[in-house]
Amino acid sequence: MEDLIRALQILLKYGNPQWPTHCEHDVLTICGIEPENVSDDDKRKLKVLGFIVSAEGGDEAFISFKYGSA
């Protein structure tokens, strides 16, 4: 859980959306944070913490398979 909290703290620097997550089919998606606004350094940190940028569904978003499964 510690890595998830670290990742969310990084993402919080780029916005505080009212509904920040969506989970479906073993994928946790971060909503309301535009990957293009996130620094390359923070993207590298997020990758280590289990988040990648995906364009599946049309729009880019941070997703995680690590935290999207029970």
mmCIF file of the N, C-alpha and C atoms, coordinates in Angstrom:
data_MODEL
# 
_entry.id   MODEL 
# 
loop_
_atom_site.group_PDB 
_atom_site.id 
_atom_site.type_symbol 
_atom_site.label_atom_id 
_atom_site.label_alt_id 
_atom_site.label_comp_id 
_atom_site.label_asym_id 
_atom_site.label_entity_id 
_atom_site.label_seq_id 
_atom_site.pdbx_PDB_ins_code 
_atom_site.Cartn_x 
_atom_site.Cartn_y 
_atom_site.Cartn_z 
_atom_site.occupancy 
_atom_site.B_iso_or_equiv 
_atom_site.pdbx_formal_charge 
_atom_site.auth_seq_id 
_atom_site.auth_comp_id 
_atom_site.auth_asym_id 
_atom_site.auth_atom_id 
_atom_site.pdbx_PDB_model_num 
ATOM 1   N N  . MET A 1 1  ? 0.821   -1.192 0.000   1.00 0.00 ? 1  MET A N  1 
ATOM 2   C CA . MET A 1 1  ? 0.000   0.000  0.000   1.00 0.00 ? 1  MET A CA 1 
ATOM 3   C C  . MET A 1 1  ? 0.865   1.256  0.000   1.00 0.00 ? 1  MET A C  1 
ATOM 4   N N  . GLU A 1 2  ? 2.050   1.142  0.551   1.00 0.00 ? 2  GLU A N  1 
ATOM 5   C CA . GLU A 1 2  ? 2.947   2.296  0.619   1.00 0.00 ? 2  GLU A CA 1 
ATOM 6   C C  . GLU A 1 2  ? 3.275   2.849  -0.769  1.00 0.00 ? 2  GLU A C  1 
ATOM 7   N N  . ASP A 1 3  ? 3.528   1.972  -1.749  1.00 0.00 ? 3  ASP A N  1 
ATOM 8   C CA . ASP A 1 3  ? 3.830   2.430  -3.108  1.00 0.00 ? 3  ASP A CA 1 
ATOM 9   C C  . ASP A 1 3  ? 2.632   3.136  -3.742  1.00 0.00 ? 3  ASP A C  1 
ATOM 10  N N  . LEU A 1 4  ? 1.443   2.632  -3.489  1.00 0.00 ? 4  LEU A N  1 
ATOM 11  C CA . LEU A 1 4  ? 0.235   3.280  -4.014  1.00 0.00 ? 4  LEU A CA 1 
ATOM 12  C C  . LEU A 1 4  ? 0.088   4.681  -3.435  1.00 0.00 ? 4  LEU A C  1 
ATOM 13  N N  . ILE A 1 5  ? 0.313   4.825  -2.157  1.00 0.00 ? 5  ILE A N  1 
ATOM 14  C CA . ILE A 1 5  ? 0.219   6.144  -1.518  1.00 0.00 ? 5  ILE A CA 1 
ATOM 15  C C  . ILE A 1 5  ? 1.269   7.088  -2.087  1.00 0.00 ? 5  ILE A C  1 
ATOM 16  N N  . ARG A 1 6  ? 2.480   6.608  -2.296  1.00 0.00 ? 6  ARG A N  1 
ATOM 17  C CA . ARG A 1 6  ? 3.528   7.450  -2.900  1.00 0.00 ? 6  ARG A CA 1 
ATOM 18  C C  . ARG A 1 6  ? 3.119   7.914  -4.294  1.00 0.00 ? 6  ARG A C  1 
ATOM 19  N N  . ALA A 1 7  ? 2.578   6.987  -5.084  1.00 0.00 ? 7  ALA A N  1 
ATOM 20  C CA . ALA A 1 7  ? 2.145   7.336  -6.434  1.00 0.00 ? 7  ALA A CA 1 
ATOM 21  C C  . ALA A 1 7  ? 1.037   8.390  -6.398  1.00 0.00 ? 7  ALA A C  1 
ATOM 22  N N  . LEU A 1 8  ? 0.074   8.222  -5.515  1.00 0.00 ? 8  LEU A N  1 
ATOM 23  C CA . LEU A 1 8  ? -1.015  9.183  -5.411  1.00 0.00 ? 8  LEU A CA 1 
ATOM 24  C C  . LEU A 1 8  ? -0.518  10.545 -4.953  1.00 0.00 ? 8  LEU A C  1 
ATOM 25  N N  . GLN A 1 9  ? 0.492   10.573 -4.100  1.00 0.00 ? 9  GLN A N  1 
ATOM 26  C CA . GLN A 1 9  ? 1.068   11.851 -3.665  1.00 0.00 ? 9  GLN A CA 1 
ATOM 27  C C  . GLN A 1 9  ? 1.747   12.562 -4.825  1.00 0.00 ? 9  GLN A C  1 
ATOM 28  N N  . ILE A 1 10 ? 2.409   11.810 -5.687  1.00 0.00 ? 10 ILE A N  1 
ATOM 29  C CA . ILE A 1 10 ? 3.016   12.413 -6.884  1.00 0.00 ? 10 ILE A CA 1 
ATOM 30  C C  . ILE A 1 10 ? 1.921   12.981 -7.771  1.00 0.00 ? 10 ILE A C  1 
ATOM 31  N N  . LEU A 1 11 ? 0.889   12.205 -8.033  1.00 0.00 ? 11 LEU A N  1 
ATOM 32  C CA . LEU A 1 11 ? -0.196  12.638 -8.911  1.00 0.00 ? 11 LEU A CA 1 
ATOM 33  C C  . LEU A 1 11 ? -0.950  13.837 -8.343  1.00 0.00 ? 11 LEU A C  1 
ATOM 34  N N  . LEU A 1 12 ? -1.038  13.937 -7.036  1.00 0.00 ? 12 LEU A N  1 
ATOM 35  C CA . LEU A 1 12 ? -1.741  15.052 -6.396  1.00 0.00 ? 12 LEU A CA 1 
ATOM 36  C C  . LEU A 1 12 ? -1.118  16.403 -6.759  1.00 0.00 ? 12 LEU A C  1 
ATOM 37  N N  . LYS A 1 13 ? 0.172   16.423 -7.086  1.00 0.00 ? 13 LYS A N  1 
ATOM 38  C CA . LYS A 1 13 ? 0.826   17.663 -7.497  1.00 0.00 ? 13 LYS A CA 1 
ATOM 39  C C  . LYS A 1 13 ? 0.229   18.213 -8.787  1.00 0.00 ? 13 LYS A C  1 
ATOM 40  N N  . TYR A 1 14 ? -0.435  17.345 -9.562  1.00 0.00 ? 14 TYR A N  1 
ATOM 41  C CA . TYR A 1 14 ? -0.945  17.724 -10.873 1.00 0.00 ? 14 TYR A CA 1 
ATOM 42  C C  . TYR A 1 14 ? -2.466  17.879 -10.916 1.00 0.00 ? 14 TYR A C  1 
ATOM 43  N N  . GLY A 1 15 ? -3.096  17.799 -9.777  1.00 0.00 ? 15 GLY A N  1 
ATOM 44  C CA . GLY A 1 15 ? -4.541  18.006 -9.714  1.00 0.00 ? 15 GLY A CA 1 
ATOM 45  C C  . GLY A 1 15 ? -5.159  17.236 -8.566  1.00 0.00 ? 15 GLY A C  1 
ATOM 46  N N  . ASN A 1 16 ? -6.376  17.605 -8.247  1.00 0.00 ? 16 ASN A N  1 
ATOM 47  C CA . ASN A 1 16 ? -7.107  16.971 -7.161  1.00 0.00 ? 16 ASN A CA 1 
ATOM 48  C C  . ASN A 1 16 ? -8.544  16.709 -7.624  1.00 0.00 ? 16 ASN A C  1 
ATOM 49  N N  . PRO A 1 17 ? -8.710  15.799 -8.609  1.00 0.00 ? 17 PRO A N  1 
ATOM 50  C CA . PRO A 1 17 ? -10.038 15.564 -9.162  1.00 0.00 ? 17 PRO A CA 1 
ATOM 51  C C  . PRO A 1 17 ? -11.001 14.997 -8.122  1.00 0.00 ? 17 PRO A C  1 
ATOM 52  N N  . GLN A 1 18 ? -12.270 15.331 -8.287  1.00 0.00 ? 18 GLN A N  1 
ATOM 53  C CA . GLN A 1 18 ? -13.289 14.875 -7.346  1.00 0.00 ? 18 GLN A CA 1 
ATOM 54  C C  . GLN A 1 18 ? -13.454 13.351 -7.390  1.00 0.00 ? 18 GLN A C  1 
ATOM 55  N N  . TRP A 1 19 ? -13.384 12.767 -8.586  1.00 0.00 ? 19 TRP A N  1 
ATOM 56  C CA . TRP A 1 19 ? -13.476 11.318 -8.752  1.00 0.00 ? 19 TRP A CA 1 
ATOM 57  C C  . TRP A 1 19 ? -12.178 10.852 -9.412  1.00 0.00 ? 19 TRP A C  1 
ATOM 58  N N  . PRO A 1 20 ? -11.141 10.554 -8.624  1.00 0.00 ? 20 PRO A N  1 
ATOM 59  C CA . PRO A 1 20 ? -9.802  10.352 -9.179  1.00 0.00 ? 20 PRO A CA 1 
ATOM 60  C C  . PRO A 1 20 ? -9.496  8.969  -9.747  1.00 0.00 ? 20 PRO A C  1 
ATOM 61  N N  . THR A 1 21 ? -10.333 7.978  -9.474  1.00 0.00 ? 21 THR A N  1 
ATOM 62  C CA . THR A 1 21 ? -9.990  6.636  -9.937  1.00 0.00 ? 21 THR A CA 1 
ATOM 63  C C  . THR A 1 21 ? -11.182 5.918  -10.540 1.00 0.00 ? 21 THR A C  1 
ATOM 64  N N  . HIS A 1 22 ? -10.848 4.939  -11.367 1.00 0.00 ? 22 HIS A N  1 
ATOM 65  C CA . HIS A 1 22 ? -11.838 4.034  -11.944 1.00 0.00 ? 22 HIS A CA 1 
ATOM 66  C C  . HIS A 1 22 ? -11.158 2.675  -12.034 1.00 0.00 ? 22 HIS A C  1 
ATOM 67  N N  . CYS A 1 23 ? -11.836 1.631  -11.601 1.00 0.00 ? 23 CYS A N  1 
ATOM 68  C CA . CYS A 1 23 ? -11.245 0.291  -11.655 1.00 0.00 ? 23 CYS A CA 1 
ATOM 69  C C  . CYS A 1 23 ? -12.192 -0.648 -12.390 1.00 0.00 ? 23 CYS A C  1 
ATOM 70  N N  . GLU A 1 24 ? -11.641 -1.317 -13.397 1.00 0.00 ? 24 GLU A N  1 
ATOM 71  C CA . GLU A 1 24 ? -12.433 -2.235 -14.205 1.00 0.00 ? 24 GLU A CA 1 
ATOM 72  C C  . GLU A 1 24 ? -11.501 -3.228 -14.879 1.00 0.00 ? 24 GLU A C  1 
ATOM 73  N N  . HIS A 1 25 ? -11.887 -4.481 -14.910 1.00 0.00 ? 25 HIS A N  1 
ATOM 74  C CA . HIS A 1 25 ? -11.124 -5.529 -15.593 1.00 0.00 ? 25 HIS A CA 1 
ATOM 75  C C  . HIS A 1 25 ? -9.656  -5.549 -15.166 1.00 0.00 ? 25 HIS A C  1 
ATOM 76  N N  . ASP A 1 26 ? -9.427  -5.502 -13.876 1.00 0.00 ? 26 ASP A N  1 
ATOM 77  C CA . ASP A 1 26 ? -8.076  -5.596 -13.298 1.00 0.00 ? 26 ASP A CA 1 
ATOM 78  C C  . ASP A 1 26 ? -7.176  -4.416 -13.629 1.00 0.00 ? 26 ASP A C  1 
ATOM 79  N N  . VAL A 1 27 ? -7.747  -3.283 -14.001 1.00 0.00 ? 27 VAL A N  1 
ATOM 80  C CA . VAL A 1 27 ? -6.965  -2.091 -14.313 1.00 0.00 ? 27 VAL A CA 1 
ATOM 81  C C  . VAL A 1 27 ? -7.479  -0.913 -13.491 1.00 0.00 ? 27 VAL A C  1 
ATOM 82  N N  . LEU A 1 28 ? -6.586  -0.304 -12.727 1.00 0.00 ? 28 LEU A N  1 
ATOM 83  C CA . LEU A 1 28 ? -6.902  0.926  -12.007 1.00 0.00 ? 28 LEU A CA 1 
ATOM 84  C C  . LEU A 1 28 ? -6.506  2.098  -12.907 1.00 0.00 ? 28 LEU A C  1 
ATOM 85  N N  . THR A 1 29 ? -7.462  2.966  -13.208 1.00 0.00 ? 29 THR A N  1 
ATOM 86  C CA . THR A 1 29 ? -7.209  4.137  -14.044 1.00 0.00 ? 29 THR A CA 1 
ATOM 87  C C  . THR A 1 29 ? -7.292  5.389  -13.196 1.00 0.00 ? 29 THR A C  1 
ATOM 88  N N  . ILE A 1 30 ? -6.338  6.288  -13.387 1.00 0.00 ? 30 ILE A N  1 
ATOM 89  C CA . ILE A 1 30 ? -6.364  7.592  -12.721 1.00 0.00 ? 30 ILE A CA 1 
ATOM 90  C C  . ILE A 1 30 ? -7.096  8.558  -13.641 1.00 0.00 ? 30 ILE A C  1 
ATOM 91  N N  . CYS A 1 31 ? -8.144  9.165  -13.151 1.00 0.00 ? 31 CYS A N  1 
ATOM 92  C CA . CYS A 1 31 ? -8.980  10.084 -13.925 1.00 0.00 ? 31 CYS A CA 1 
ATOM 93  C C  . CYS A 1 31 ? -8.666  11.529 -13.541 1.00 0.00 ? 31 CYS A C  1 
ATOM 94  N N  . GLY A 1 32 ? -8.682  12.398 -14.527 1.00 0.00 ? 32 GLY A N  1 
ATOM 95  C CA . GLY A 1 32 ? -8.546  13.819 -14.254 1.00 0.00 ? 32 GLY A CA 1 
ATOM 96  C C  . GLY A 1 32 ? -7.125  14.350 -14.153 1.00 0.00 ? 32 GLY A C  1 
ATOM 97  N N  . ILE A 1 33 ? -6.142  13.512 -14.388 1.00 0.00 ? 33 ILE A N  1 
ATOM 98  C CA . ILE A 1 33 ? -4.736  13.943 -14.414 1.00 0.00 ? 33 ILE A CA 1 
ATOM 99  C C  . ILE A 1 33 ? -4.211  13.678 -15.820 1.00 0.00 ? 33 ILE A C  1 
ATOM 100 N N  . GLU A 1 34 ? -3.836  14.730 -16.526 1.00 0.00 ? 34 GLU A N  1 
ATOM 101 C CA . GLU A 1 34 ? -3.342  14.599 -17.900 1.00 0.00 ? 34 GLU A CA 1 
ATOM 102 C C  . GLU A 1 34 ? -1.866  14.195 -17.891 1.00 0.00 ? 34 GLU A C  1 
ATOM 103 N N  . PRO A 1 35 ? -1.526  13.033 -18.442 1.00 0.00 ? 35 PRO A N  1 
ATOM 104 C CA . PRO A 1 35 ? -0.122  12.598 -18.459 1.00 0.00 ? 35 PRO A CA 1 
ATOM 105 C C  . PRO A 1 35 ? 0.819   13.611 -19.104 1.00 0.00 ? 35 PRO A C  1 
ATOM 106 N N  . GLU A 1 36 ? 0.339   14.360 -20.089 1.00 0.00 ? 36 GLU A N  1 
ATOM 107 C CA . GLU A 1 36 ? 1.215   15.339 -20.755 1.00 0.00 ? 36 GLU A CA 1 
ATOM 108 C C  . GLU A 1 36 ? 1.650   16.455 -19.813 1.00 0.00 ? 36 GLU A C  1 
ATOM 109 N N  . ASN A 1 37 ? 0.923   16.663 -18.720 1.00 0.00 ? 37 ASN A N  1 
ATOM 110 C CA . ASN A 1 37 ? 1.273   17.702 -17.749 1.00 0.00 ? 37 ASN A CA 1 
ATOM 111 C C  . ASN A 1 37 ? 2.229   17.203 -16.667 1.00 0.00 ? 37 ASN A C  1 
ATOM 112 N N  . VAL A 1 38 ? 2.479   15.912 -16.628 1.00 0.00 ? 38 VAL A N  1 
ATOM 113 C CA . VAL A 1 38 ? 3.330   15.315 -15.599 1.00 0.00 ? 38 VAL A CA 1 
ATOM 114 C C  . VAL A 1 38 ? 4.774   15.298 -16.090 1.00 0.00 ? 38 VAL A C  1 
ATOM 115 N N  . SER A 1 39 ? 5.690   15.720 -15.234 1.00 0.00 ? 39 SER A N  1 
ATOM 116 C CA . SER A 1 39 ? 7.101   15.788 -15.626 1.00 0.00 ? 39 SER A CA 1 
ATOM 117 C C  . SER A 1 39 ? 7.646   14.393 -15.949 1.00 0.00 ? 39 SER A C  1 
ATOM 118 N N  . ASP A 1 40 ? 8.669   14.363 -16.788 1.00 0.00 ? 40 ASP A N  1 
ATOM 119 C CA . ASP A 1 40 ? 9.297   13.089 -17.147 1.00 0.00 ? 40 ASP A CA 1 
ATOM 120 C C  . ASP A 1 40 ? 9.862   12.399 -15.915 1.00 0.00 ? 40 ASP A C  1 
ATOM 121 N N  . ASP A 1 41 ? 10.419  13.170 -14.997 1.00 0.00 ? 41 ASP A N  1 
ATOM 122 C CA . ASP A 1 41 ? 10.963  12.603 -13.757 1.00 0.00 ? 41 ASP A CA 1 
ATOM 123 C C  . ASP A 1 41 ? 9.861   11.922 -12.954 1.00 0.00 ? 41 ASP A C  1 
ATOM 124 N N  . ASP A 1 42 ? 8.716   12.576 -12.821 1.00 0.00 ? 42 ASP A N  1 
ATOM 125 C CA . ASP A 1 42 ? 7.607   11.979 -12.075 1.00 0.00 ? 42 ASP A CA 1 
ATOM 126 C C  . ASP A 1 42 ? 7.037   10.771 -12.814 1.00 0.00 ? 42 ASP A C  1 
ATOM 127 N N  . LYS A 1 43 ? 7.030   10.795 -14.140 1.00 0.00 ? 43 LYS A N  1 
ATOM 128 C CA . LYS A 1 43 ? 6.573   9.626  -14.905 1.00 0.00 ? 43 LYS A CA 1 
ATOM 129 C C  . LYS A 1 43 ? 7.483   8.419  -14.641 1.00 0.00 ? 43 LYS A C  1 
ATOM 130 N N  . ARG A 1 44 ? 8.783   8.668  -14.547 1.00 0.00 ? 44 ARG A N  1 
ATOM 131 C CA . ARG A 1 44 ? 9.720   7.584  -14.234 1.00 0.00 ? 44 ARG A CA 1 
ATOM 132 C C  . ARG A 1 44 ? 9.444   7.023  -12.842 1.00 0.00 ? 44 ARG A C  1 
ATOM 133 N N  . LYS A 1 45 ? 9.218   7.907  -11.884 1.00 0.00 ? 45 LYS A N  1 
ATOM 134 C CA . LYS A 1 45 ? 8.900   7.457  -10.522 1.00 0.00 ? 45 LYS A CA 1 
ATOM 135 C C  . LYS A 1 45 ? 7.604   6.662  -10.501 1.00 0.00 ? 45 LYS A C  1 
ATOM 136 N N  . LEU A 1 46 ? 6.601   7.139  -11.225 1.00 0.00 ? 46 LEU A N  1 
ATOM 137 C CA . LEU A 1 46 ? 5.318   6.445  -11.271 1.00 0.00 ? 46 LEU A CA 1 
ATOM 138 C C  . LEU A 1 46 ? 5.457   5.060  -11.897 1.00 0.00 ? 46 LEU A C  1 
ATOM 139 N N  . LYS A 1 47 ? 6.313   4.931  -12.895 1.00 0.00 ? 47 LYS A N  1 
ATOM 140 C CA . LYS A 1 47 ? 6.529   3.624  -13.517 1.00 0.00 ? 47 LYS A CA 1 
ATOM 141 C C  . LYS A 1 47 ? 7.102   2.636  -12.508 1.00 0.00 ? 47 LYS A C  1 
ATOM 142 N N  . VAL A 1 48 ? 8.070   3.086  -11.734 1.00 0.00 ? 48 VAL A N  1 
ATOM 143 C CA . VAL A 1 48 ? 8.651   2.234  -10.700 1.00 0.00 ? 48 VAL A CA 1 
ATOM 144 C C  . VAL A 1 48 ? 7.587   1.833  -9.667  1.00 0.00 ? 48 VAL A C  1 
ATOM 145 N N  . LEU A 1 49 ? 6.642   2.735  -9.416  1.00 0.00 ? 49 LEU A N  1 
ATOM 146 C CA . LEU A 1 49 ? 5.590   2.486  -8.433  1.00 0.00 ? 49 LEU A CA 1 
ATOM 147 C C  . LEU A 1 49 ? 4.406   1.710  -9.011  1.00 0.00 ? 49 LEU A C  1 
ATOM 148 N N  . GLY A 1 50 ? 4.454   1.382  -10.302 1.00 0.00 ? 50 GLY A N  1 
ATOM 149 C CA . GLY A 1 50 ? 3.436   0.523  -10.879 1.00 0.00 ? 50 GLY A CA 1 
ATOM 150 C C  . GLY A 1 50 ? 2.441   1.182  -11.809 1.00 0.00 ? 50 GLY A C  1 
ATOM 151 N N  . PHE A 1 51 ? 2.685   2.420  -12.228 1.00 0.00 ? 51 PHE A N  1 
ATOM 152 C CA . PHE A 1 51 ? 1.775   3.126  -13.124 1.00 0.00 ? 51 PHE A CA 1 
ATOM 153 C C  . PHE A 1 51 ? 2.442   3.405  -14.467 1.00 0.00 ? 51 PHE A C  1 
ATOM 154 N N  . ILE A 1 52 ? 1.696   3.206  -15.545 1.00 0.00 ? 52 ILE A N  1 
ATOM 155 C CA . ILE A 1 52 ? 2.163   3.519  -16.889 1.00 0.00 ? 52 ILE A CA 1 
ATOM 156 C C  . ILE A 1 52 ? 1.132   4.409  -17.572 1.00 0.00 ? 52 ILE A C  1 
ATOM 157 N N  . VAL A 1 53 ? 1.539   5.027  -18.673 1.00 0.00 ? 53 VAL A N  1 
ATOM 158 C CA . VAL A 1 53 ? 0.609   5.825  -19.471 1.00 0.00 ? 53 VAL A CA 1 
ATOM 159 C C  . VAL A 1 53 ? 0.049   4.919  -20.553 1.00 0.00 ? 53 VAL A C  1 
ATOM 160 N N  . SER A 1 54 ? -1.266  4.943  -20.685 1.00 0.00 ? 54 SER A N  1 
ATOM 161 C CA . SER A 1 54 ? -1.947  4.150  -21.706 1.00 0.00 ? 54 SER A CA 1 
ATOM 162 C C  . SER A 1 54 ? -2.881  5.041  -22.501 1.00 0.00 ? 54 SER A C  1 
ATOM 163 N N  . ALA A 1 55 ? -2.990  4.757  -23.788 1.00 0.00 ? 55 ALA A N  1 
ATOM 164 C CA . ALA A 1 55 ? -3.911  5.494  -24.652 1.00 0.00 ? 55 ALA A CA 1 
ATOM 165 C C  . ALA A 1 55 ? -5.099  4.617  -25.038 1.00 0.00 ? 55 ALA A C  1 
ATOM 166 N N  . GLU A 1 56 ? -5.262  3.497  -24.351 1.00 0.00 ? 56 GLU A N  1 
ATOM 167 C CA . GLU A 1 56 ? -6.379  2.601  -24.638 1.00 0.00 ? 56 GLU A CA 1 
ATOM 168 C C  . GLU A 1 56 ? -7.695  3.327  -24.359 1.00 0.00 ? 56 GLU A C  1 
ATOM 169 N N  . GLY A 1 57 ? -8.610  3.271  -25.280 1.00 0.00 ? 57 GLY A N  1 
ATOM 170 C CA . GLY A 1 57 ? -9.870  3.973  -25.123 1.00 0.00 ? 57 GLY A CA 1 
ATOM 171 C C  . GLY A 1 57 ? -9.838  5.380  -25.697 1.00 0.00 ? 57 GLY A C  1 
ATOM 172 N N  . GLY A 1 58 ? -8.712  5.772  -26.288 1.00 0.00 ? 58 GLY A N  1 
ATOM 173 C CA . GLY A 1 58 ? -8.626  7.072  -26.954 1.00 0.00 ? 58 GLY A CA 1 
ATOM 174 C C  . GLY A 1 58 ? -7.812  8.112  -26.224 1.00 0.00 ? 58 GLY A C  1 
ATOM 175 N N  . ASP A 1 59 ? -8.145  8.409  -24.984 1.00 0.00 ? 59 ASP A N  1 
ATOM 176 C CA . ASP A 1 59 ? -7.422  9.432  -24.225 1.00 0.00 ? 59 ASP A CA 1 
ATOM 177 C C  . ASP A 1 59 ? -6.307  8.796  -23.412 1.00 0.00 ? 59 ASP A C  1 
ATOM 178 N N  . GLU A 1 60 ? -5.194  9.524  -23.262 1.00 0.00 ? 60 GLU A N  1 
ATOM 179 C CA . GLU A 1 60 ? -4.102  9.029  -22.427 1.00 0.00 ? 60 GLU A CA 1 
ATOM 180 C C  . GLU A 1 60 ? -4.469  9.159  -20.958 1.00 0.00 ? 60 GLU A C  1 
ATOM 181 N N  . ALA A 1 61 ? -4.058  8.158  -20.184 1.00 0.00 ? 61 ALA A N  1 
ATOM 182 C CA . ALA A 1 61 ? -4.294  8.174  -18.741 1.00 0.00 ? 61 ALA A CA 1 
ATOM 183 C C  . ALA A 1 61 ? -3.255  7.286  -18.075 1.00 0.00 ? 61 ALA A C  1 
ATOM 184 N N  . PHE A 1 62 ? -3.029  7.530  -16.802 1.00 0.00 ? 62 PHE A N  1 
ATOM 185 C CA . PHE A 1 62 ? -2.181  6.633  -16.024 1.00 0.00 ? 62 PHE A CA 1 
ATOM 186 C C  . PHE A 1 62 ? -3.018  5.439  -15.612 1.00 0.00 ? 62 PHE A C  1 
ATOM 187 N N  . ILE A 1 63 ? -2.436  4.246  -15.807 1.00 0.00 ? 63 ILE A N  1 
ATOM 188 C CA . ILE A 1 63 ? -3.124  3.026  -15.391 1.00 0.00 ? 63 ILE A CA 1 
ATOM 189 C C  . ILE A 1 63 ? -2.166  2.148  -14.607 1.00 0.00 ? 63 ILE A C  1 
ATOM 190 N N  . SER A 1 64 ? -2.729  1.216  -13.867 1.00 0.00 ? 64 SER A N  1 
ATOM 191 C CA . SER A 1 64 ? -1.925  0.249  -13.134 1.00 0.00 ? 64 SER A CA 1 
ATOM 192 C C  . SER A 1 64 ? -2.613  -1.113 -13.123 1.00 0.00 ? 64 SER A C  1 
ATOM 193 N N  . PHE A 1 65 ? -1.868  -2.113 -13.484 1.00 0.00 ? 65 PHE A N  1 
ATOM 194 C CA . PHE A 1 65 ? -2.347  -3.487 -13.338 1.00 0.00 ? 65 PHE A CA 1 
ATOM 195 C C  . PHE A 1 65 ? -2.005  -3.993 -11.934 1.00 0.00 ? 65 PHE A C  1 
ATOM 196 N N  . LYS A 1 66 ? -1.031  -3.368 -11.309 1.00 0.00 ? 66 LYS A N  1 
ATOM 197 C CA . LYS A 1 66 ? -0.594  -3.778 -9.969  1.00 0.00 ? 66 LYS A CA 1 
ATOM 198 C C  . LYS A 1 66 ? -1.680  -3.523 -8.923  1.00 0.00 ? 66 LYS A C  1 
ATOM 199 N N  . TYR A 1 67 ? -2.376  -2.424 -9.045  1.00 0.00 ? 67 TYR A N  1 
ATOM 200 C CA . TYR A 1 67 ? -3.366  -2.046 -8.040  1.00 0.00 ? 67 TYR A CA 1 
ATOM 201 C C  . TYR A 1 67 ? -4.797  -2.268 -8.509  1.00 0.00 ? 67 TYR A C  1 
ATOM 202 N N  . GLY A 1 68 ? -4.970  -2.723 -9.726  1.00 0.00 ? 68 GLY A N  1 
ATOM 203 C CA . GLY A 1 68 ? -6.310  -2.879 -10.269 1.00 0.00 ? 68 GLY A CA 1 
ATOM 204 C C  . GLY A 1 68 ? -6.893  -4.254 -10.067 1.00 0.00 ? 68 GLY A C  1 
ATOM 205 N N  . SER A 1 69 ? -6.199  -5.123 -9.381  1.00 0.00 ? 69 SER A N  1 
ATOM 206 C CA . SER A 1 69 ? -6.675  -6.484 -9.200  1.00 0.00 ? 69 SER A CA 1 
ATOM 207 C C  . SER A 1 69 ? -6.785  -6.811 -7.720  1.00 0.00 ? 69 SER A C  1 
ATOM 208 N N  . ALA A 1 70 ? -7.801  -7.543 -7.382  1.00 0.00 ? 70 ALA A N  1 
ATOM 209 C CA . ALA A 1 70 ? -8.010  -7.892 -5.962  1.00 0.00 ? 70 ALA A CA 1 
ATOM 210 C C  . ALA A 1 70 ? -7.287  -9.159 -5.604  1.00 0.00 ? 70 ALA A C  1 
# 
